[in-house]
Amino acid sequence: MKSYEVIIVGAGPAGCATALFMRQQGRRVLVLERAVFPRDKVCGEFISPAADDLLAQLGVLQAIEESRPVRLKGVAVSSYGKPELCIDYPPCPERGRPMTSLSLPRYQLDHLLVRNLRKRGVEVRERHAVDDFLFDDDRVTGVRGRDAGNRPFEFKSSVVVDASGRNGLSLRRLRLKKPQTGPGKIALAAHWEGVRLPREYCYMHISSPGYTGMAQVGRDSVNVVLVVDAPLVKGQEIDAFYQNTVLQNELRRSLLAGGRLAERVRTVESLSYAVRPVPCGGLVLAGDTTGFIDPFTGEGIYLSLRSAQLAAGVIDRAFQEANFSAHFLSRYERLRSREFDRKFMLSRILQKLIYRPRLSDGVVWALRRNPDLARTLAGVIGDYYPAERVVSWRFLGKTLRGVCSPKAPGSTTQPCGLHGVGE
Ligand SMILES: Cc1cc2nc3c(=O)[nH]c(=O)nc-3n(C[C@H](O)[C@H](O)[C@H](O)COP(=O)(O)OP(=O)(O)OC[C@H]3O[C@@H](n4cnc5c(N)ncnc54)[C@H](O)[C@@H]3O)c2cc1C
């Protein structure tokens, strides 16, 4: 049976990044992916400013820049039909570049990552669906699955990295997903053509019955993702439901005026979930397989790349010490939790806010009144300010003072660009 040092299941951002970081450490890596690239994926396609550094380290930023991607300078938030508040990303002098987010179709980003893997000598096998792990006592020692011709395969390795995404192999096979509560969310997404958004922002519209994220992804192409409670969509004709819901909001109607759907609407279940610790040795999780936060704050790709970098560091140590036990590899879970827990908490807080119109209006109002507060939040959402700066009593106090300020929320709000925070 063929054997490798590291096997990675899934060639999304987490899998590709882990493979590239491991390759940079000189490891012999095999990536197994059930799809064929280029492949598409439902996503807001909006990549946190902090991801640039990681993409550069992975050697793909230059190829991305050569494709002349759209760069966004911040977020434009509207709460329940009120005009957008534009918030620019705050500067980050130590990075020596303007902080902007990439807005890039996943079809393109994921393909670039896979091409880069091959260029750097990583073996990638597409149309290879992994359906189980190989075990030696309580340690994972490889994988088995079926290739395009339905032929079985088995490969051995010292470590397996499961980067197979939100319905990942470990989550099913080892039942690692914690039970979920709530009605469940569904995301409906499509690109619109013939549209040019007026400004370079990711437009987040909080509205009933859900929220949308809209961003320019090409010259006249805009990606519009709608997230609603899953039961709402039951029995509906998806394309009609999506268009009616998107266009029932006046701001969106005017932003998308003259545009048309470029494709059928695609859907994906979009509920956030948490994952239990890995119970066996030889196995590490990366990306969405480690848990998923609602895409409202749009940082899944950054988290995938960064979790891959942390995973690669711990796996490298495991090789140096020839220790692939669950206990040794759990260092990675501690590092992840130290770095991401507050950000996850922020996401959960925002989730509670956006579905309560008065609170949501109040917070946007407070941000409008206090530009520093707004920019700090943008820096945290952009993943280059530590989450502690907003998940704190001080920030909460300032926000509450803004929420309780005398003027009624929304009474003096201005369209994006007139009194936006970034002006
Ligand atoms: C509605 C929505 C909007 C989002 N918007 C944004 C956004 O704007 N910005 C952002 O940063 N993030 C966003 N995200 C999150 C982002 O899409 C994910 O965090 C990111 O794709 C995770 O990458 P990954 O590599 O872990 O998983 P994936 O990208 O899902 O990749 C997993 C790969 O594994 C392969 N695979 C699965 N099972 C197997 C198997 N058994 N064998 C072999 N291969 C397998 C799949 O084919 C896939 O290629 C959004 C998510 C949703 C649901």
The ligand as an SDF file (V2000), in Angstrom:
LIG
                    3D

 53 58  0  0  0  0  0  0  0  0999 V2000
  -23.5170   30.9100    2.6600 C   0  0  0  0  0  0  0  0  0  0  0  0
  -22.0730   31.0030    2.9880 C   0  0  0  0  0  0  0  0  0  0  0  0
  -21.3850   32.1750    2.7190 C   0  0  0  0  0  0  0  0  0  0  0  0
  -20.0510   32.2860    3.0630 C   0  0  0  0  0  0  0  0  0  0  0  0
  -19.4120   33.4440    2.7840 N   0  0  0  0  0  0  0  0  0  0  0  0
  -18.1110   33.5740    3.1110 C   0  0  0  0  0  0  0  0  0  0  0  0
  -17.3940   34.7660    2.7950 C   0  0  0  0  0  0  0  0  0  0  0  0
  -17.9090   35.7050    2.1970 O   0  0  0  0  0  0  0  0  0  0  0  0
  -16.0900   34.8400    3.1570 N   0  0  0  0  0  0  0  0  0  0  0  0
  -15.4620   33.8190    3.8090 C   0  0  0  0  0  0  0  0  0  0  0  0
  -14.2800   33.9510    4.1270 O   0  0  0  0  0  0  0  0  0  0  0  0
  -16.1040   32.6660    4.0930 N   0  0  0  0  0  0  0  0  0  0  0  0
  -17.4010   32.5220    3.7560 C   0  0  0  0  0  0  0  0  0  0  0  0
  -18.0530   31.3520    4.0190 N   0  0  0  0  0  0  0  0  0  0  0  0
  -17.3160   30.2680    4.6730 C   0  0  0  0  0  0  0  0  0  0  0  0
  -16.3850   29.5620    3.7000 C   0  0  0  0  0  0  0  0  0  0  0  0
  -17.0820   29.1750    2.5450 O   0  0  0  0  0  0  0  0  0  0  0  0
  -15.7930   28.3240    4.3720 C   0  0  0  0  0  0  0  0  0  0  0  0
  -15.3640   28.6650    5.6660 O   0  0  0  0  0  0  0  0  0  0  0  0
  -14.6290   27.7290    3.5750 C   0  0  0  0  0  0  0  0  0  0  0  0
  -15.0550   27.2790    2.3290 O   0  0  0  0  0  0  0  0  0  0  0  0
  -14.0380   26.5610    4.3510 C   0  0  0  0  0  0  0  0  0  0  0  0
  -13.0280   25.9510    3.5990 O   0  0  0  0  0  0  0  0  0  0  0  0
  -12.6940   24.4250    3.8070 P   0  0  0  0  0  0  0  0  0  0  0  0
  -11.4730   24.1540    2.9850 O   0  0  0  0  0  0  0  0  0  0  0  0
  -12.7000   24.0780    5.2420 O   0  0  0  0  0  0  0  0  0  0  0  0
  -13.9520   23.6290    3.2110 O   0  0  0  0  0  0  0  0  0  0  0  0
  -14.5040   23.5790    1.7270 P   0  0  0  0  0  0  0  0  0  0  0  0
  -14.2400   24.8320    1.0110 O   0  0  0  0  0  0  0  0  0  0  0  0
  -15.9130   23.1280    1.8820 O   0  0  0  0  0  0  0  0  0  0  0  0
  -13.6650   22.4330    1.0220 O   0  0  0  0  0  0  0  0  0  0  0  0
  -13.8410   21.0830    1.3710 C   0  0  0  0  0  0  0  0  0  0  0  0
  -13.3930   20.2370    0.1760 C   0  0  0  0  0  0  0  0  0  0  0  0
  -13.4260   18.8770    0.5880 O   0  0  0  0  0  0  0  0  0  0  0  0
  -13.9470   18.0650   -0.4700 C   0  0  0  0  0  0  0  0  0  0  0  0
  -14.4880   16.8640    0.1350 N   0  0  0  0  0  0  0  0  0  0  0  0
  -15.5720   16.7730    0.9460 C   0  0  0  0  0  0  0  0  0  0  0  0
  -15.7490   15.4960    1.3420 N   0  0  0  0  0  0  0  0  0  0  0  0
  -14.7550   14.7650    0.7570 C   0  0  0  0  0  0  0  0  0  0  0  0
  -14.4200   13.3990    0.7930 C   0  0  0  0  0  0  0  0  0  0  0  0
  -15.1430   12.5230    1.5120 N   0  0  0  0  0  0  0  0  0  0  0  0
  -13.3550   12.9890    0.0790 N   0  0  0  0  0  0  0  0  0  0  0  0
  -12.6060   13.8780   -0.6470 C   0  0  0  0  0  0  0  0  0  0  0  0
  -12.8960   15.1940   -0.7100 N   0  0  0  0  0  0  0  0  0  0  0  0
  -13.9500   15.6330   -0.0060 C   0  0  0  0  0  0  0  0  0  0  0  0
  -15.0140   18.9790   -1.0900 C   0  0  0  0  0  0  0  0  0  0  0  0
  -15.2820   18.5840   -2.4190 O   0  0  0  0  0  0  0  0  0  0  0  0
  -14.3320   20.3490   -1.0130 C   0  0  0  0  0  0  0  0  0  0  0  0
  -13.5910   20.6460   -2.1710 O   0  0  0  0  0  0  0  0  0  0  0  0
  -19.3810   31.1960    3.6840 C   0  0  0  0  0  0  0  0  0  0  0  0
  -20.0620   30.0060    3.9150 C   0  0  0  0  0  0  0  0  0  0  0  0
  -21.3940   29.9090    3.5890 C   0  0  0  0  0  0  0  0  0  0  0  0
  -22.1220   28.6080    3.8590 C   0  0  0  0  0  0  0  0  0  0  0  0
  1  2  1  0
  2  3  1  0
  2 52  2  0
  3  4  2  0
  4  5  1  0
  4 50  1  0
  5  6  2  0
  6  7  1  0
  6 13  1  0
  7  8  2  0
  7  9  1  0
  9 10  1  0
 10 11  2  0
 10 12  1  0
 12 13  2  0
 13 14  1  0
 14 15  1  0
 14 50  1  0
 15 16  1  0
 16 17  1  0
 16 18  1  0
 18 19  1  0
 18 20  1  0
 20 21  1  0
 20 22  1  0
 22 23  1  0
 23 24  1  0
 24 25  2  0
 24 26  1  0
 24 27  1  0
 27 28  1  0
 28 29  2  0
 28 30  1  0
 28 31  1  0
 31 32  1  0
 32 33  1  0
 33 34  1  0
 33 48  1  0
 34 35  1  0
 35 36  1  0
 35 46  1  0
 36 37  1  0
 36 45  1  0
 37 38  2  0
 38 39  1  0
 39 40  1  0
 39 45  2  0
 40 41  1  0
 40 42  2  0
 42 43  1  0
 43 44  2  0
 44 45  1  0
 46 47  1  0
 46 48  1  0
 48 49  1  0
 50 51  2  0
 51 52  1  0
 52 53  1  0
M  END
$$$$
